[in-house]
Amino acid sequence: MSDTRLKISLASDRGMIDAALVVLGTVAEHCSAPLELHFLGHGLRDEDRDRLAHACDAHGCALVLHALQDEDFGDAVQVNENIPLVAMARLLLPRRVSGRVLYLDCDMLVQGDVAELFELMPQGAALGAVRDFYVLDQMRPGSERPEKLAWHSKVLGRSEVEGYFNSGLLLLDCDVIRSDRALMTRMTDFAAANDYRYMDQDYLNVLFDGRVFYLPQAWNSIWGRDRLRAKTLAELTWLPDAERTPATSKVIHYTGPNKPWKSQSKLLALLRGRLPALMKWRRAASGRYA
């Protein structure tokens, strides 16, 4: 496969194939470079693999399918009903992919050219990620909520948790990670990751503490939080300017249990400021990608 292709990765079981195809389609629609998809599939059937192959062909994307078995996750079990076990598959990427790869959760909608991210992260950096917005919002002057940050403080072992990142979008340099043998060994300690409330997200924050290149907030925007995000970022004067711009969301992240493919009240979505993002996903999924 051509070295000019940008490597992206998705991880899914059977229940998220439709959502995964929406992510793939929106990445391809906006990307200025050819793509190579490393798909971490758990429990997929022939029809699922056929759909993936067809979608990749339609988008001119090379497909590398990594078929995962239960034993690939060691003794890990699903401990959070909102985090499927296959989410831990991202920990396997440095063992299965070379060079840089952009991992994306399946509950996302891409609106920007992901090629920009590969240019942003400097050579030698192991991991690029976006600071967790929920953590940042709880640190606004006058709105500090240390009780809400207690778990993150426990995870990182200190009260300063501004570096905690969301693992829904990760730019990994697998070669840099593989060069650190101790880190490589710990990356696939699924039992250790399983001990955390947010599983692999908490664990990745521990593993890469102090080694993260922070990407702009726009690349992992929590849905329905655009106005709040602008307010929060304006008040966090210590945050580097590079993480504030661009203002327009490049990736919408549909966090929480109320995913856009689930039945829900449009009125309630409107009241929560989520209706525009909800409708964007549904339009993208209406026979176009899924």
C-alpha positions in Angstrom: 0.0 0.0 0.0 1.2 3.5 -0.8 3.1 5.3 1.9 1.2 8.5 0.9 -2.0 7.2 2.4 -3.1 8.5 5.8 -3.8 5.8 8.2 -7.0 6.0 10.2 -8.5 3.4 12.6 -11.9 2.5 13.8 -12.9 -0.2 16.3 -16.3 -1.9 16.3 -18.3 -4.9 17.2 -21.5 -5.8 15.2 -23.6 -3.2 17.0 -21.6 -0.2 15.8 -21.1 -1.0 12.1 -23.6 1.5 10.8 -22.0 4.2 13.0 -18.5 3.3 11.9 -19.5 3.7 8.3 -20.7 7.2 9.0 -17.4 8.1 10.5 -15.5 6.6 7.5 -17.7 8.4 5.0 -17.4 11.8 6.6 -13.6 11.4 7.0 -13.3 10.5 3.4 -15.6 13.3 2.2 -13.4 16.0 3.8 -9.9 14.4 3.6 -7.4 15.9 1.1 -5.3 12.7 1.0 -6.0 9.0 0.2 -6.8 6.9 3.2 -5.9 3.5 4.6 -8.4 2.2 7.2 -7.2 -0.1 9.9 -10.5 -1.6 11.2 -10.4 -3.4 14.5 -13.4 -5.7 14.3 -14.7 -7.8 17.2 -17.2 -10.6 16.4 -18.0 -9.4 12.9 -19.8 -11.6 10.4 -19.2 -12.0 6.7 -21.9 -9.5 5.8 -20.3 -6.9 8.1 -16.9 -7.4 6.5 -18.6 -7.2 3.0 -20.2 -3.8 3.9 -16.8 -2.5 5.1 -15.1 -3.6 2.0 -17.8 -2.0 -0.2 -17.7 1.3 1.7 -13.9 1.4 1.4 -14.1 0.8 -2.3 -16.7 3.5 -2.7 -14.4 6.0 -0.9 -11.1 4.9 -2.6 -9.9 3.8 0.8 -7.6 0.8 1.3 -8.9 -1.6 4.0 -6.8 -3.5 6.5 -9.1 -5.6 8.7 -7.8 -6.7 12.1 -10.1 -9.5 13.3 -10.2 -9.6 17.1 -11.1 -12.4 19.4 -12.1 -12.4 23.0 -8.6 -13.6 24.0 -7.1 -10.4 22.5 -8.5 -8.5 25.4 -7.0 -10.8 28.1 -9.1 -11.0 31.2 -10.8 -7.6 30.6 -14.6 -7.4 30.9 -17.0 -4.6 30.2 -17.6 -2.7 33.4 -19.3 0.4 32.0 -22.5 -0.1 29.9 -21.7 2.9 27.8 -18.2 1.7 26.9 -18.1 -1.5 24.9 -15.2 -3.9 25.4 -14.0 -3.3 21.8 -13.2 0.3 22.7 -10.1 -1.2 24.4 -8.9 -2.3 21.0 -7.2 1.1 20.5 -4.5 -0.2 23.0 -3.5 -2.7 20.4 -2.7 -0.3 17.6 1.0 0.1 18.2 1.4 -3.7 17.9 -0.6 -3.9 14.6 0.2 -0.6 12.8 3.4 1.2 11.8 3.9 4.9 11.6 1.2 7.4 12.5 -2.5 6.4 12.7 -5.5 8.5 13.7 -8.0 6.6 15.9 -11.6 7.7 16.0 -14.5 6.6 18.1 -17.6 5.4 16.2 -19.9 8.0 17.8 -18.3 10.8 15.8 -19.1 13.0 12.7 -16.1 14.4 10.9 -16.4 17.9 9.4 -12.8 18.8 8.8 -9.7 17.5 6.9 -8.0 15.1 9.2 -4.8 15.5 7.1 -4.3 18.7 9.1 -3.8 16.8 12.3 -0.9 14.8 10.9 0.8 18.1 10.1 0.1 19.7 13.5 1.8 17.0 15.6 5.6 17.4 15.7 7.9 14.6 14.9 8.9 12.5 17.9 5.6 13.0 19.7 4.0 9.8 20.8 0.4 10.8 21.1 -1.8 13.7 20.1 -5.2 14.2 21.8 -7.7 16.8 22.8 -8.1 17.9 26.5 -11.4 16.6 27.9 -13.9 19.4 27.7 -15.9 18.3 30.7 -12.7 18.6 32.8 -11.9 22.0 31.4 -15.4 23.3 32.0 -15.2 22.3 35.7 -12.1 24.5 36.0 -13.6 27.8 34.9 -12.8 30.7 37.3 -15.7 31.0 39.8 -17.1 27.6 38.7 -14.4 25.3 40.0 -15.9 22.0 41.0 -13.1 19.9 42.7 -15.6 17.3 43.7 -16.3 16.6 40.1 -12.6 16.3 39.4 -11.8 14.0 42.3 -11.7 10.9 40.2 -9.4 12.5 37.6 -7.1 13.6 40.5 -7.1 10.1 41.7 -6.2 8.7 38.3 -3.3 11.2 37.7 -2.2 11.2 41.3 -2.4 15.0 41.8 -4.8 17.8 42.0 -3.8 19.4 38.7 -5.8 17.6 36.1 -5.9 20.1 33.2 -3.9 17.6 31.1 -6.5 14.9 31.2 -7.6 14.1 27.6 -10.6 12.4 25.9 -9.6 9.3 24.1 -12.3 9.5 21.4 -9.7 10.9 19.0 -6.1 9.9 19.2 -3.2 10.5 16.9 -0.6 7.8 17.7 2.9 7.5 16.4 3.2 3.7 16.7 6.9 3.7 15.9 7.7 6.1 18.7 5.6 4.1 21.1 7.2 0.8 20.1 10.6 2.3 20.7 9.7 2.4 24.4 9.6 -1.3 25.4 8.2 -0.7 28.9 5.4 1.4 27.4 4.6 -1.2 24.8 4.3 -3.9 27.5 1.9 -1.7 29.6 -0.2 -0.7 26.5 -1.7 -4.2 26.4 -2.2 -4.8 30.1 -6.0 -4.9 29.7 -6.5 -6.1 33.3 -4.9 -2.8 34.5 -7.1 -0.8 32.2 -10.1 -2.7 33.4 -9.6 -1.4 36.9 -10.4 2.2 36.0 -13.9 3.8 35.9 -13.4 5.0 32.3 -11.3 1.9 31.4 -8.8 2.6 28.6 -9.3 6.4 28.6 -8.1 6.6 32.2 -5.4 4.1 31.5 -4.1 6.0 28.5 -4.0 9.2 30.5 -1.8 7.4 33.0 0.5 5.9 30.4 1.0 9.1 28.4 1.0 11.6 31.3 3.5 14.3 30.4 3.9 12.9 26.8 0.8 14.3 25.1 0.7 16.8 22.3 -2.6 18.7 22.7 -4.7 19.2 19.6 -7.3 22.0 19.2 -10.6 21.6 21.0 -12.4 21.8 17.6 -11.2 18.3 16.8 -13.1 16.6 19.6 -16.2 18.8 20.2 -18.9 17.5 22.5 -22.2 17.7 20.8 -24.6 20.5 21.8 -21.8 22.3 23.7 -20.7 24.9 21.1 -21.8 28.0 23.0 -20.6 26.6 26.4 -17.2 25.7 24.8 -16.7 29.2 23.5 -17.5 30.6 27.0 -15.2 28.1 28.7 -12.3 28.6 26.4 -12.6 32.4 26.7 -12.3 32.1 30.5 -9.4 29.7 30.6 -6.7 32.3 29.9 -3.9 29.8 30.5 -5.0 27.5 27.6 -2.6 27.9 24.6 -4.1 29.8 21.7 -3.4 26.9 19.4 -5.9 24.8 21.3 -8.7 27.4 20.9 -8.7 27.7 17.1 -10.4 27.1 14.8 -13.7 27.9 16.5 -15.8 25.8 14.2 -16.1 22.1 15.2 -14.0 19.8 13.0 -15.2 16.6 14.7 -18.5 16.3 16.6 -18.4 13.7 19.4 -21.8 12.2 20.4 -20.8 11.4 24.0 -23.2 9.9 26.5 -25.9 7.2 26.2 -28.3 9.2 23.9 -26.6 8.4 20.6 -28.0 10.1 17.5 -29.1 6.7 16.0 -31.3 6.0 19.1 -34.9 7.1 19.3 -35.1 10.4 21.2 -37.3 13.5 21.4 -36.4 16.3 19.0 -37.9 18.8 21.4 -35.7 17.6 24.2 -32.7 17.7 21.9 -33.6 21.3 21.0 -33.8 22.3 24.6 -30.4 20.8 25.3 -28.9 22.5 22.3 -28.3 19.2 20.5 -30.8 19.3 17.7 -28.4 20.7 15.0 -25.8 18.1 15.7 -28.4 15.4 15.9 -29.8 16.3 12.5 -26.3 16.5 11.0 -25.6 12.9 12.0 -29.0 11.6 10.8 -28.6 13.4 7.4 -25.2 11.9 7.0 -26.5 8.4 7.9 -29.6 8.5 5.7 -28.5 6.1 3.1 -25.4 8.1 2.2 -22.9 6.2 4.3 -24.5 3.6 6.5 
